[in-house]
């Protein structure tokens, strides 16, 4: 009897698995290391072996997979973090499992996370969702009328690489400059703070550290340090600009913020809203901007949603 759905969230460091019942209730989760050696050739076989070890294949209805790269019609366009080029996940994983009755679906990890929040998280009950995941970089996810937005090239919702900054020259991993990721991610917050420390002679507890994290900047901002406060305010102004642009394009029902930086909670929301409404007035005077609720499990929930 096919009674389980498996969600597989593939990251550059680890692969997270979730075992769900057909109603989307998470029953069990586990993870394995992502083996990126040999151009990532072992990743899918390791996933297949882990699933076989944990679940009877005859009981699996479907497997949803989220990967950190553009996906179009279940085919990975390219995935730099995994050393993958074009890859047909459905065909390859089906061959490894030797069970053609198992449904297999794939999507971009950030789109999948947005779908997970819509399915069982902070966006439950909404059909049009935009999500920003603020971590080392910025992931983006868009769900329109219940469907993940892939785009013609599989690059739909690459929100972290929208251009918002013409003032700095921070390089982005994508090869461009000016990306939202360079000024509003954890990396971007550190970029801005370091620049302010160089340009200003004001005292700041940040000067005691040779290196520091975005969390440290946020903590000092909350305590009233001027340079830290100005840094977070500038970062959130860039994020508000990106949100305003996407809102004036799609007018979504809800905008979510996830990832490690989002743990700052209402402090960030207040700063974003301070600038967001200035940029969307008079067309949008009330928006629904919230912190995502599923944390690191959003991806596996979204993968389960792919099979619904």
N, C-alpha and C positions, 0 to 999 in steps of 0.2 A: 504494500500500500504506500503510495506516494504522499507522505504526511509532513515532510520537512522542506524548508527553504534555507539555502546556505548563502550568506552574504560574505563577500571577500573584498576587503579594502586593502589594495596593494600600495604600500608606501616605499620610499627609497631605503628605509631602514628595516621595517618589519611589515609583515602581512597579517592583518587582523581578520579573524573569522567569527561569524555569528551563526548559530543554529537557531532557526525560528520555526514555530508552528505555522500553519497556513493562515492563521489570523494575525500574524505579525508579532507574536509574543516571543521575546528573546529568551531562549531556554539555556543556552550555553555559549561561551565565547572562549577563544584561545588565539594564540599568535605564533608565528614562526619568523625566523630571520629572513630577510630578503637577500638572496644570493645574486649579486649583480655581476659576478665573474662570468667570463666567456660571453660577453655581450648580453647578459641576462638570459641565456639559453636554459638555465636550470629553474627559473622562477615558476613557470607553469607546471613543470613536472613535480616540483616540490609542493605546489598547491594541490595538485591531484592526489599525491601520496598522503598529504595531511588530511584531506577530506576522506579518503578511503579508510584511514586509520581511525577517524573519529565517528564516522557515520556509515551505516549500511547504504550503499548506492541505490538499492532497490526501494529505499524509503525517501529518496530525494526527488521532489517535484522539479526544482530548478535551482540554478546557481547564478547569482548576480555578482558582477565584478566591477569595482571602481578602480581606475588607474590614473596616475598623475600625468595626463597628457590628453591631447585632442582625440576624440572618438567619434566616428561617423558610421552609423548602421552596424554597430557592434564590432567595427574594425578599428584598431588603434592606428592613427595616422602616423604619429611618432611619439616617443616617450623618452626624453633625454635622461631623466633620473633613473630609468631602468635599463638604459642602453638598448632600447628597442627602436627599430624602424617600423615599417608597416607590418601589422600583425593581425591575423584573423583569429581572435580569441575563441570564438564559438567552434570553429573547425578544429583548432589545435587541442583545446581542452576536451572536446567531445571525443577526439581520437585517444587522448591519454586515459580517459575514464572508461572508454569502451562501452558506453551506454548512450545510445542515440535518443532515448526517451527522456533524458534529463534536459529541460529547457535551460539554455545559457544565454544571458544578456549582459552587455557591458556598457559602461558610461564613464565620462570624465569624473574624477573623484570629487571635485567641488560641486559639480552639478548633482552628483549622487548624494552628497551631504545635504544639499538644499532639499532634495526630494525626501531624504530621511527626516528632516525637521518638519516637512509638510505631512509626512506619513504618521509620525508618532511623537513629534517634538513641539517646539514653540510655535510653529506655523500650522499646526493641525487645525483643519477646518477652513483653510485658505487654499486657493487654486493657483494664484499668481504670486510667486515668491522670488525675491532676490536675496542672495546671501553672500556676504564677504567674510572670508576666513583669514584673520590677521595672525600670522605666525611669522616665521623667518621671512617668508614671502607673503603674498596675498592671493588666495584662491578665490574664485568667483563661481557662483552657481545661480542659474535662472530656471525657474519652472513656470511655464505658461500654460494656463488652463489644464494643469495636472500633468503636462508633458515637459520633460527636460529639453532645454533649447540647445541643440547641437550646432546648428548653422550649416551652411553649405560645405565648409571646410573642416567641420568638427571643432571649430575654434570659438563657438558661441560661448559667451560668459567668461572670456579671459579678462575679467574685470581688473585684475591686478596690473594689467599692462595697458590700460587706458592712459593716455597722456594728460597729466594735470599740472605738471611743473615745468616752467620755462625759466626759473630763477637759478636753480642749482644744476650741477652737472654730475650728479651721482650716477654711476653706471649701474644698469640693471643686468641681471643674468641673461636676459633675452637678447642683449646686445644693444639695446636702445638706451636713451636717457630721457628722464621726465616721467617715467612710469609711476603710477600710484604706489607700487610696491617699494620704490626707492625712498618714499617720504612718509608712508603711513603704516608700514609693517613694523615688526620688532626691529628689523635691520634699519628701516627708514627712520625710526625714532632715534636710534643711536647715531645715524648719519647727521640728523638735524642737531642733536645735542652737542656732538663734537664740533660742528661748525660754529655753534653759538659760543662754545667755550673758547674757541680760537679768536672769534671776532669781538668778544666782550672781555672786560677786565673785572666784571662783577664776581663777587664771592659765590661759590656754589660747593656743596658737599661732593658733587661729582668730580671736582678737581682732585680729590683724594685718591681716585682710582685711575690706574693706567688703562684698564678696560672695564666696561660696565654694561649691564643689560638694559633692555627697554623697561623691564619691571622696576629696576632701580630708579630710572627716570620718572616713571609713573608714581612710585612711592614717595620720592622727594617732591614731586609736583603737588601731591595731596598734602604734604607737610608744609607747603608754602614756598619752597625754593623758587626764586624768580626764573632762573634759566630753565629749570625743569618744567615749570608751568608754561612758559612761552613755547617750549619744545612740543609739549603734548597738545597745546592749543593749535599750533601750526599744523601738526600732523593730522589732527581731527578736522581742521579746516579743509585740507586736501581731500580727506575722506568724504566730508560733507559735499564738496564740489562734485566728486565722482557719483555720490548718491543722488545729488540733485539732477545731474545729467541723465542718469538711468531712469529716475523718476519722471522726468519730463519727456522721456521716450516711451516708457512702458506703463507708468502710473500703477505700480504693483500694490497689492493688498497689504503686504508686509515686507519689511527689509530687516534681515537678521545679521547680526555680527557674531561670529564665532572665532575660534582659535585662542591661543594663549593670551594675546593682548586683551581680548574681550573680558578677561577675569577682572578687569578694573571696573566693570559694570556700569552703574548709573553715572559715574563720574564722566565716562566717555560719551554716553548718550546725551548728557546735558550739553557737552561741548559741541557735539555734532549738530544737535538741534539748534543751537545758538546761531550757526551759520547756514544750515540747511534751508530754513524758511526764508532767509534773506535771498537765497538763490532761486527758490521756487515760487516766490510771491510774484504775481497774484494768483497763479494757477493752482498751486498746492499749498494750502494753509494748515492742513492737518495730515500727518503721515503716521504710520505705525512702524516705528523703529524699535527693535527689541534685541536682547541678547539671546543667542541660541541656547537651547537647553540640553541637548543630547551629548555635548562634549565630544570626546573621541569616538563615541559609538554612532555618531550621525552617519558615517560612511557605511557601516554594516547595515544599519536600518534602511538607508537609501538603496543599497544593493538588494535587500529583500523586497523593497518596493518595485524594483525592476521586474520581478516575477509575478506581481499581482495582476 
